[in-house]
């Protein structure tokens, strides 16, 4: 059986808010790793966006 657990998504918090379900507080510009479903809910509410992916420089 395949593992269907999605990897956490690195997010950028757009404004201060408290999650109504868990009462966890988030501050603007924080970069938490969120479960995919939680990320999508916060994104739909305009609270977070995906963090930019940093790519390693190629060795010279």
N, CA, C, O and CB atoms as a CASP TS submission, in Angstrom:
PFRMAT TS
TARGET T0000
AUTHOR 0000-0000-0000
METHOD Language model
MODEL 1
PARENT N/A
ATOM      1  N   UNK     1       0.849  -1.174   0.000  1.00  0.00           N
ATOM      2  CA  UNK     1       0.000   0.000   0.000  1.00  0.00           C
ATOM      3  C   UNK     1       0.896   1.240   0.000  1.00  0.00           C
ATOM      4  O   UNK     1       1.860   1.310   0.763  1.00  0.00           O
ATOM      5  CB  UNK     1      -0.967  -0.004   1.227  1.00  0.00           C
ATOM      6  N   UNK     2       0.587   2.199  -0.837  1.00  0.00           N
ATOM      7  CA  UNK     2       1.391   3.421  -0.961  1.00  0.00           C
ATOM      8  C   UNK     2       1.086   4.388   0.175  1.00  0.00           C
ATOM      9  O   UNK     2      -0.031   4.449   0.687  1.00  0.00           O
ATOM     10  CB  UNK     2       1.134   4.101  -2.315  1.00  0.00           C
ATOM     11  N   UNK     3       2.110   5.136   0.548  1.00  0.00           N
ATOM     12  CA  UNK     3       1.945   6.163   1.578  1.00  0.00           C
ATOM     13  C   UNK     3       1.328   7.390   0.923  1.00  0.00           C
ATOM     14  O   UNK     3       1.925   7.965   0.013  1.00  0.00           O
ATOM     15  CB  UNK     3       3.312   6.516   2.266  1.00  0.00           C
ATOM     16  N   UNK     4       0.145   7.802   1.368  1.00  0.00           N
ATOM     17  CA  UNK     4      -0.554   8.936   0.759  1.00  0.00           C
ATOM     18  C   UNK     4      -0.408  10.206   1.581  1.00  0.00           C
ATOM     19  O   UNK     4      -1.101  11.190   1.326  1.00  0.00           O
ATOM     20  CB  UNK     4      -2.025   8.611   0.583  1.00  0.00           C
ATOM     21  N   UNK     5       0.479  10.199   2.560  1.00  0.00           N
ATOM     22  CA  UNK     5       0.695  11.382   3.384  1.00  0.00           C
ATOM     23  C   UNK     5       1.459  12.423   2.574  1.00  0.00           C
ATOM     24  O   UNK     5       2.564  12.162   2.099  1.00  0.00           O
ATOM     25  CB  UNK     5       1.462  11.022   4.685  1.00  0.00           C
ATOM     26  N   UNK     6       0.864  13.604   2.419  1.00  0.00           N
ATOM     27  CA  UNK     6       1.516  14.671   1.664  1.00  0.00           C
ATOM     28  C   UNK     6       2.583  15.345   2.520  1.00  0.00           C
ATOM     29  O   UNK     6       2.459  15.444   3.741  1.00  0.00           O
ATOM     30  CB  UNK     6       0.481  15.707   1.180  1.00  0.00           C
ATOM     31  N   UNK     7       3.616  15.797   1.854  1.00  0.00           N
ATOM     32  CA  UNK     7       4.680  16.523   2.550  1.00  0.00           C
ATOM     33  C   UNK     7       4.141  17.872   3.013  1.00  0.00           C
ATOM     34  O   UNK     7       3.274  18.446   2.354  1.00  0.00           O
ATOM     35  CB  UNK     7       5.928  16.712   1.631  1.00  0.00           C
ATOM     36  N   UNK     8       4.635  18.381   4.126  1.00  0.00           N
ATOM     37  CA  UNK     8       4.209  19.706   4.585  1.00  0.00           C
ATOM     38  C   UNK     8       4.574  20.778   3.555  1.00  0.00           C
ATOM     39  O   UNK     8       5.525  20.623   2.788  1.00  0.00           O
ATOM     40  CB  UNK     8       4.851  20.038   5.951  1.00  0.00           C
ATOM     41  N   UNK     9       3.814  21.846   3.555  1.00  0.00           N
ATOM     42  CA  UNK     9       4.039  22.959   2.639  1.00  0.00           C
ATOM     43  C   UNK     9       4.587  24.137   3.429  1.00  0.00           C
ATOM     44  O   UNK     9       4.009  24.537   4.440  1.00  0.00           O
ATOM     45  CB  UNK     9       2.730  23.351   1.892  1.00  0.00           C
ATOM     46  N   UNK    10       5.696  24.688   2.972  1.00  0.00           N
ATOM     47  CA  UNK    10       6.289  25.877   3.606  1.00  0.00           C
ATOM     48  C   UNK    10       5.444  27.073   3.180  1.00  0.00           C
ATOM     49  O   UNK    10       5.264  27.318   1.987  1.00  0.00           O
ATOM     50  CB  UNK    10       7.819  26.071   3.197  1.00  0.00           C
ATOM     51  N   UNK    11       4.932  27.810   4.150  1.00  0.00           N
ATOM     52  CA  UNK    11       4.048  28.943   3.883  1.00  0.00           C
ATOM     53  C   UNK    11       4.663  30.238   4.385  1.00  0.00           C
ATOM     54  O   UNK    11       5.564  30.231   5.224  1.00  0.00           O
ATOM     55  CB  UNK    11       2.680  28.722   4.534  1.00  0.00           C
ATOM     56  N   UNK    12       4.166  31.346   3.862  1.00  0.00           N
ATOM     57  CA  UNK    12       4.495  32.670   4.380  1.00  0.00           C
ATOM     58  C   UNK    12       3.186  33.266   4.887  1.00  0.00           C
ATOM     59  O   UNK    12       2.212  33.356   4.140  1.00  0.00           O
ATOM     60  CB  UNK    12       5.178  33.591   3.277  1.00  0.00           C
ATOM     61  N   UNK    13       3.163  33.670   6.147  1.00  0.00           N
ATOM     62  CA  UNK    13       1.959  34.245   6.750  1.00  0.00           C
ATOM     63  C   UNK    13       1.848  35.703   6.297  1.00  0.00           C
ATOM     64  O   UNK    13       2.800  36.472   6.429  1.00  0.00           O
ATOM     65  CB  UNK    13       1.999  34.140   8.323  1.00  0.00           C
ATOM     66  N   UNK    14       0.687  36.078   5.764  1.00  0.00           N
ATOM     67  CA  UNK    14       0.481  37.415   5.218  1.00  0.00           C
ATOM     68  C   UNK    14       0.069  38.441   6.256  1.00  0.00           C
ATOM     69  O   UNK    14       0.346  39.631   6.099  1.00  0.00           O
ATOM     70  CB  UNK    14      -0.548  37.363   4.148  1.00  0.00           C
ATOM     71  N   UNK    15      -0.595  37.989   7.322  1.00  0.00           N
ATOM     72  CA  UNK    15      -0.987  38.903   8.400  1.00  0.00           C
ATOM     73  C   UNK    15      -1.159  38.115   9.685  1.00  0.00           C
ATOM     74  O   UNK    15      -1.328  36.896   9.651  1.00  0.00           O
ATOM     75  CB  UNK    15      -2.296  39.663   8.046  1.00  0.00           C
ATOM     76  N   UNK    16      -1.118  38.802  10.812  1.00  0.00           N
ATOM     77  CA  UNK    16      -1.299  38.131  12.102  1.00  0.00           C
ATOM     78  C   UNK    16      -2.703  37.520  12.162  1.00  0.00           C
ATOM     79  O   UNK    16      -3.683  38.152  11.769  1.00  0.00           O
ATOM     80  CB  UNK    16      -1.079  39.129  13.286  1.00  0.00           C
ATOM     81  N   UNK    17      -2.783  36.280  12.661  1.00  0.00           N
ATOM     82  CA  UNK    17      -4.085  35.651  12.888  1.00  0.00           C
ATOM     83  C   UNK    17      -3.943  34.501  13.861  1.00  0.00           C
ATOM     84  O   UNK    17      -2.843  34.008  14.112  1.00  0.00           O
ATOM     85  CB  UNK    17      -4.696  35.157  11.565  1.00  0.00           C
ATOM     86  N   UNK    18      -5.070  34.082  14.405  1.00  0.00           N
ATOM     87  CA  UNK    18      -5.139  32.922  15.284  1.00  0.00           C
ATOM     88  C   UNK    18      -6.058  31.897  14.638  1.00  0.00           C
ATOM     89  O   UNK    18      -7.181  32.219  14.251  1.00  0.00           O
ATOM     90  CB  UNK    18      -5.643  33.313  16.713  1.00  0.00           C
ATOM     91  N   UNK    19      -5.581  30.666  14.523  1.00  0.00           N
ATOM     92  CA  UNK    19      -6.392  29.579  13.977  1.00  0.00           C
ATOM     93  C   UNK    19      -7.546  29.331  14.937  1.00  0.00           C
ATOM     94  O   UNK    19      -7.324  29.011  16.105  1.00  0.00           O
ATOM     95  CB  UNK    19      -5.541  28.274  13.761  1.00  0.00           C
ATOM     96  N   UNK    20      -8.766  29.475  14.459  1.00  0.00           N
ATOM     97  CA  UNK    20      -9.950  29.340  15.303  1.00  0.00           C
ATOM     98  C   UNK    20     -10.109  27.920  15.854  1.00  0.00           C
ATOM     99  O   UNK    20     -10.674  27.739  16.933  1.00  0.00           O
ATOM    100  CB  UNK    20     -11.192  29.730  14.518  1.00  0.00           C
ATOM    101  N   UNK    21      -9.623  26.922  15.134  1.00  0.00           N
ATOM    102  CA  UNK    21      -9.778  25.539  15.576  1.00  0.00           C
ATOM    103  C   UNK    21      -8.772  25.160  16.655  1.00  0.00           C
ATOM    104  O   UNK    21      -9.136  24.582  17.678  1.00  0.00           O
ATOM    105  CB  UNK    21      -9.638  24.602  14.399  1.00  0.00           C
ATOM    106  N   UNK    22      -7.508  25.488  16.420  1.00  0.00           N
ATOM    107  CA  UNK    22      -6.452  25.068  17.338  1.00  0.00           C
ATOM    108  C   UNK    22      -5.995  26.169  18.295  1.00  0.00           C
ATOM    109  O   UNK    22      -5.275  25.903  19.257  1.00  0.00           O
ATOM    110  CB  UNK    22      -5.277  24.579  16.553  1.00  0.00           C
ATOM    111  N   UNK    23      -6.415  27.397  18.027  1.00  0.00           N
ATOM    112  CA  UNK    23      -5.998  28.580  18.796  1.00  0.00           C
ATOM    113  C   UNK    23      -4.500  28.857  18.660  1.00  0.00           C
ATOM    114  O   UNK    23      -3.927  29.588  19.468  1.00  0.00           O
ATOM    115  CB  UNK    23      -6.353  28.397  20.271  1.00  0.00           C
ATOM    116  N   UNK    24      -3.864  28.274  17.637  1.00  0.00           N
ATOM    117  CA  UNK    24      -2.455  28.550  17.365  1.00  0.00           C
ATOM    118  C   UNK    24      -2.344  29.934  16.726  1.00  0.00           C
ATOM    119  O   UNK    24      -3.112  30.280  15.828  1.00  0.00           O
ATOM    120  CB  UNK    24      -1.831  27.452  16.436  1.00  0.00           C
ATOM    121  N   UNK    25      -1.373  30.724  17.207  1.00  0.00           N
ATOM    122  CA  UNK    25      -1.189  32.082  16.704  1.00  0.00           C
ATOM    123  C   UNK    25      -0.100  32.110  15.639  1.00  0.00           C
ATOM    124  O   UNK    25       0.918  31.427  15.751  1.00  0.00           O
ATOM    125  CB  UNK    25      -0.839  33.043  17.853  1.00  0.00           C
ATOM    126  N   UNK    26      -0.334  32.910  14.607  1.00  0.00           N
ATOM    127  CA  UNK    26       0.637  33.105  13.537  1.00  0.00           C
ATOM    128  C   UNK    26       0.868  34.601  13.386  1.00  0.00           C
ATOM    129  O   UNK    26      -0.068  35.393  13.495  1.00  0.00           O
ATOM    130  CB  UNK    26       0.147  32.465  12.190  1.00  0.00           C
ATOM    131  N   UNK    27       2.112  34.986  13.136  1.00  0.00           N
ATOM    132  CA  UNK    27       2.475  36.382  12.945  1.00  0.00           C
ATOM    133  C   UNK    27       2.884  36.614  11.494  1.00  0.00           C
ATOM    134  O   UNK    27       3.441  35.731  10.842  1.00  0.00           O
ATOM    135  CB  UNK    27       3.615  36.788  13.904  1.00  0.00           C
ATOM    136  N   UNK    28       2.596  37.822  10.999  1.00  0.00           N
ATOM    137  CA  UNK    28       2.967  38.176   9.627  1.00  0.00           C
ATOM    138  C   UNK    28       4.437  37.878   9.390  1.00  0.00           C
ATOM    139  O   UNK    28       5.287  38.138  10.242  1.00  0.00           O
ATOM    140  CB  UNK    28       2.670  39.663   9.344  1.00  0.00           C
ATOM    141  N   UNK    29       4.717  37.332   8.228  1.00  0.00           N
ATOM    142  CA  UNK    29       6.063  36.978   7.765  1.00  0.00           C
ATOM    143  C   UNK    29       6.647  35.723   8.401  1.00  0.00           C
ATOM    144  O   UNK    29       7.781  35.358   8.090  1.00  0.00           O
ATOM    145  CB  UNK    29       6.981  38.111   8.023  1.00  0.00           C
ATOM    146  N   UNK    30       5.900  35.042   9.292  1.00  0.00           N
ATOM    147  CA  UNK    30       6.340  33.736   9.776  1.00  0.00           C
ATOM    148  C   UNK    30       6.376  32.774   8.589  1.00  0.00           C
ATOM    149  O   UNK    30       5.693  33.002   7.591  1.00  0.00           O
ATOM    150  CB  UNK    30       5.396  33.198  10.913  1.00  0.00           C
ATOM    151  N   UNK    31       7.154  31.719   8.685  1.00  0.00           N
ATOM    152  CA  UNK    31       7.228  30.723   7.610  1.00  0.00           C
ATOM    153  C   UNK    31       7.026  29.316   8.174  1.00  0.00           C
ATOM    154  O   UNK    31       7.962  28.517   8.204  1.00  0.00           O
ATOM    155  CB  UNK    31       8.589  30.816   6.873  1.00  0.00           C
ATOM    156  N   UNK    32       5.806  29.012   8.619  1.00  0.00           N
ATOM    157  CA  UNK    32       5.547  27.673   9.168  1.00  0.00           C
ATOM    158  C   UNK    32       5.427  26.628   8.069  1.00  0.00           C
ATOM    159  O   UNK    32       5.150  26.951   6.914  1.00  0.00           O
ATOM    160  CB  UNK    32       4.272  27.682  10.008  1.00  0.00           C
ATOM    161  N   UNK    33       5.639  25.378   8.440  1.00  0.00           N
ATOM    162  CA  UNK    33       5.353  24.259   7.551  1.00  0.00           C
ATOM    163  C   UNK    33       3.983  23.733   7.960  1.00  0.00           C
ATOM    164  O   UNK    33       3.771  23.364   9.116  1.00  0.00           O
ATOM    165  CB  UNK    33       6.472  23.130   7.630  1.00  0.00           C
ATOM    166  N   UNK    34       3.054  23.701   7.008  1.00  0.00           N
ATOM    167  CA  UNK    34       1.668  23.322   7.289  1.00  0.00           C
ATOM    168  C   UNK    34       1.274  22.082   6.499  1.00  0.00           C
ATOM    169  O   UNK    34       1.766  21.855   5.394  1.00  0.00           O
ATOM    170  CB  UNK    34       0.717  24.480   6.960  1.00  0.00           C
ATOM    171  N   UNK    35       0.376  21.278   7.081  1.00  0.00           N
ATOM    172  CA  UNK    35      -0.184  20.150   6.354  1.00  0.00           C
ATOM    173  C   UNK    35      -0.933  20.716   5.142  1.00  0.00           C
ATOM    174  O   UNK    35      -1.442  21.836   5.192  1.00  0.00           O
ATOM    175  CB  UNK    35      -1.134  19.282   7.272  1.00  0.00           C
ATOM    176  N   UNK    36      -0.997  19.946   4.061  1.00  0.00           N
ATOM    177  CA  UNK    36      -1.581  20.425   2.808  1.00  0.00           C
ATOM    178  C   UNK    36      -3.002  20.961   2.980  1.00  0.00           C
ATOM    179  O   UNK    36      -3.313  22.036   2.469  1.00  0.00           O
ATOM    180  CB  UNK    36      -1.584  19.310   1.788  1.00  0.00           C
ATOM    181  N   UNK    37      -3.860  20.246   3.680  1.00  0.00           N
ATOM    182  CA  UNK    37      -5.247  20.679   3.852  1.00  0.00           C
ATOM    183  C   UNK    37      -5.351  21.967   4.641  1.00  0.00           C
ATOM    184  O   UNK    37      -6.140  22.850   4.305  1.00  0.00           O
ATOM    185  CB  UNK    37      -6.049  19.602   4.538  1.00  0.00           C
ATOM    186  N   UNK    38      -4.566  22.069   5.672  1.00  0.00           N
ATOM    187  CA  UNK    38      -4.555  23.282   6.498  1.00  0.00           C
ATOM    188  C   UNK    38      -4.026  24.463   5.689  1.00  0.00           C
ATOM    189  O   UNK    38      -4.571  25.565   5.763  1.00  0.00           O
ATOM    190  CB  UNK    38      -3.695  23.071   7.773  1.00  0.00           C
ATOM    191  N   UNK    39      -2.952  24.232   4.908  1.00  0.00           N
ATOM    192  CA  UNK    39      -2.413  25.272   4.046  1.00  0.00           C
ATOM    193  C   UNK    39      -3.489  25.771   3.081  1.00  0.00           C
ATOM    194  O   UNK    39      -3.673  26.979   2.934  1.00  0.00           O
ATOM    195  CB  UNK    39      -1.192  24.749   3.270  1.00  0.00           C
ATOM    196  N   UNK    40      -4.193  24.860   2.430  1.00  0.00           N
ATOM    197  CA  UNK    40      -5.223  25.241   1.451  1.00  0.00           C
ATOM    198  C   UNK    40      -6.337  26.052   2.109  1.00  0.00           C
ATOM    199  O   UNK    40      -6.836  27.005   1.511  1.00  0.00           O
ATOM    200  CB  UNK    40      -5.815  23.989   0.778  1.00  0.00           C
ATOM    201  N   UNK    41      -6.732  25.693   3.318  1.00  0.00           N
ATOM    202  CA  UNK    41      -7.767  26.454   4.033  1.00  0.00           C
ATOM    203  C   UNK    41      -7.285  27.867   4.338  1.00  0.00           C
ATOM    204  O   UNK    41      -8.012  28.833   4.106  1.00  0.00           O
ATOM    205  CB  UNK    41      -8.162  25.738   5.341  1.00  0.00           C
ATOM    206  N   UNK    42      -6.072  27.994   4.852  1.00  0.00           N
ATOM    207  CA  UNK    42      -5.518  29.317   5.169  1.00  0.00           C
ATOM    208  C   UNK    42      -5.334  30.139   3.898  1.00  0.00           C
ATOM    209  O   UNK    42      -5.593  31.342   3.892  1.00  0.00           O
ATOM    210  CB  UNK    42      -4.172  29.180   5.912  1.00  0.00           C
ATOM    211  N   UNK    43      -4.885  29.489   2.815  1.00  0.00           N
ATOM    212  CA  UNK    43      -4.688  30.183   1.540  1.00  0.00           C
ATOM    213  C   UNK    43      -6.015  30.707   1.008  1.00  0.00           C
ATOM    214  O   UNK    43      -6.091  31.845   0.546  1.00  0.00           O
ATOM    215  CB  UNK    43      -4.033  29.247   0.507  1.00  0.00           C
ATOM    216  N   UNK    44      -7.054  29.891   1.068  1.00  0.00           N
ATOM    217  CA  UNK    44      -8.375  30.307   0.594  1.00  0.00           C
ATOM    218  C   UNK    44      -8.906  31.495   1.388  1.00  0.00           C
ATOM    219  O   UNK    44      -9.668  32.306   0.861  1.00  0.00           O
ATOM    220  CB  UNK    44      -9.360  29.143   0.682  1.00  0.00           C
ATOM    221  N   UNK    45      -8.506  31.599   2.650  1.00  0.00           N
ATOM    222  CA  UNK    45      -8.939  32.707   3.503  1.00  0.00           C
ATOM    223  C   UNK    45      -8.037  33.936   3.339  1.00  0.00           C
ATOM    224  O   UNK    45      -8.277  34.966   3.969  1.00  0.00           O
ATOM    225  CB  UNK    45      -8.955  32.265   4.968  1.00  0.00           C
ATOM    226  N   UNK    46      -7.000  33.835   2.495  1.00  0.00           N
ATOM    227  CA  UNK    46      -6.105  34.965   2.271  1.00  0.00           C
ATOM    228  C   UNK    46      -5.120  35.204   3.398  1.00  0.00           C
ATOM    229  O   UNK    46      -4.646  36.326   3.580  1.00  0.00           O
ATOM    230  CB  UNK    46      -6.901  36.193   2.057  1.00  0.00           C
ATOM    231  N   UNK    47      -4.806  34.160   4.158  1.00  0.00           N
ATOM    232  CA  UNK    47      -3.923  34.307   5.312  1.00  0.00           C
ATOM    233  C   UNK    47      -2.477  33.914   5.033  1.00  0.00           C
ATOM    234  O   UNK    47      -1.564  34.391   5.706  1.00  0.00           O
ATOM    235  CB  UNK    47      -4.443  33.487   6.445  1.00  0.00           C
ATOM    236  N   UNK    48      -2.263  33.045   4.041  1.00  0.00           N
ATOM    237  CA  UNK    48      -0.911  32.581   3.719  1.00  0.00           C
ATOM    238  C   UNK    48      -0.746  32.462   2.212  1.00  0.00           C
ATOM    239  O   UNK    48      -1.714  32.490   1.451  1.00  0.00           O
ATOM    240  CB  UNK    48      -0.618  31.226   4.401  1.00  0.00           C
ATOM    241  N   UNK    49       0.517  32.328   1.805  1.00  0.00           N
ATOM    242  CA  UNK    49       0.864  31.979   0.429  1.00  0.00           C
ATOM    243  C   UNK    49       2.022  31.003   0.508  1.00  0.00           C
ATOM    244  O   UNK    49       2.662  30.880   1.553  1.00  0.00           O
ATOM    245  CB  UNK    49       1.234  33.252  -0.432  1.00  0.00           C
ATOM    246  N   UNK    50       2.295  30.316  -0.574  1.00  0.00           N
ATOM    247  CA  UNK    50       3.416  29.377  -0.590  1.00  0.00           C
ATOM    248  C   UNK    50       4.725  30.161  -0.539  1.00  0.00           C
ATOM    249  O   UNK    50       4.873  31.190  -1.198  1.00  0.00           O
ATOM    250  CB  UNK    50       3.365  28.465  -1.854  1.00  0.00           C
ATOM    251  N   UNK    51       5.656  29.667   0.238  1.00  0.00           N
ATOM    252  CA  UNK    51       6.982  30.286   0.321  1.00  0.00           C
ATOM    253  C   UNK    51       7.732  29.993  -0.974  1.00  0.00           C
ATOM    254  O   UNK    51       7.570  28.922  -1.558  1.00  0.00           O
ATOM    255  CB  UNK    51       7.782  29.759   1.564  1.00  0.00           C
ATOM    256  N   UNK    52       8.557  30.945  -1.426  1.00  0.00           N
ATOM    257  CA  UNK    52       9.352  30.677  -2.638  1.00  0.00           C
ATOM    258  C   UNK    52      10.327  29.530  -2.398  1.00  0.00           C
ATOM    259  O   UNK    52      10.848  29.360  -1.296  1.00  0.00           O
ATOM    260  CB  UNK    52      10.124  31.945  -3.078  1.00  0.00           C
ATOM    261  N   UNK    53      10.560  28.758  -3.431  1.00  0.00           N
ATOM    262  CA  UNK    53      11.487  27.632  -3.336  1.00  0.00           C
ATOM    263  C   UNK    53      12.891  28.149  -3.572  1.00  0.00           C
ATOM    264  O   UNK    53      13.167  28.799  -4.580  1.00  0.00           O
ATOM    265  CB  UNK    53      11.129  26.508  -4.356  1.00  0.00           C
ATOM    266  N   UNK    54      13.761  27.860  -2.646  1.00  0.00           N
ATOM    267  CA  UNK    54      15.162  28.275  -2.800  1.00  0.00           C
ATOM    268  C   UNK    54      15.919  27.139  -3.464  1.00  0.00           C
ATOM    269  O   UNK    54      15.853  25.986  -3.037  1.00  0.00           O
ATOM    270  CB  UNK    54      15.812  28.649  -1.416  1.00  0.00           C
ATOM    271  N   UNK    55      16.622  27.484  -4.497  1.00  0.00           N
ATOM    272  CA  UNK    55      17.386  26.472  -5.223  1.00  0.00           C
ATOM    273  C   UNK    55      18.863  26.642  -4.926  1.00  0.00           C
ATOM    274  O   UNK    55      19.379  27.759  -4.875  1.00  0.00           O
ATOM    275  CB  UNK    55      17.125  26.561  -6.742  1.00  0.00           C
ATOM    276  N   UNK    56      19.526  25.530  -4.733  1.00  0.00           N
ATOM    277  CA  UNK    56      20.955  25.563  -4.450  1.00  0.00           C
ATOM    278  C   UNK    56      21.711  25.959  -5.718  1.00  0.00           C
ATOM    279  O   UNK    56      21.333  25.567  -6.822  1.00  0.00           O
ATOM    280  CB  UNK    56      21.447  24.188  -3.920  1.00  0.00           C
ATOM    281  N   UNK    57      22.772  26.733  -5.553  1.00  0.00           N
ATOM    282  CA  UNK    57      23.600  27.106  -6.690  1.00  0.00           C
ATOM    283  C   UNK    57      24.414  25.900  -7.127  1.00  0.00           C
ATOM    284  O   UNK    57      24.871  25.109  -6.302  1.00  0.00           O
ATOM    285  CB  UNK    57      24.524  28.299  -6.340  1.00  0.00           C
ATOM    286  N   UNK    58      24.586  25.773  -8.422  1.00  0.00           N
ATOM    287  CA  UNK    58      25.394  24.676  -8.955  1.00  0.00           C
ATOM    288  C   UNK    58      26.864  24.932  -8.641  1.00  0.00           C
ATOM    289  O   UNK    58      27.329  26.071  -8.672  1.00  0.00           O
ATOM    290  CB  UNK    58      25.179  24.519 -10.488  1.00  0.00           C
ATOM    291  N   UNK    59      27.578  23.871  -8.342  1.00  0.00           N
ATOM    292  CA  UNK    59      29.007  23.997  -8.061  1.00  0.00           C
ATOM    293  C   UNK    59      29.747  24.418  -9.330  1.00  0.00           C
ATOM    294  O   UNK    59      29.434  23.945 -10.422  1.00  0.00           O
ATOM    295  CB  UNK    59      29.580  22.663  -7.511  1.00  0.00           C
ATOM    296  N   UNK    60      30.713  25.294  -9.182  1.00  0.00           N
ATOM    297  CA  UNK    60      31.466  25.791 -10.356  1.00  0.00           C
ATOM    298  C   UNK    60      32.554  24.833 -10.762  1.00  0.00           C
ATOM    299  O   UNK    60      33.278  25.093 -11.723  1.00  0.00           O
ATOM    300  CB  UNK    60      32.078  27.158 -10.067  1.00  0.00           C
TER
END
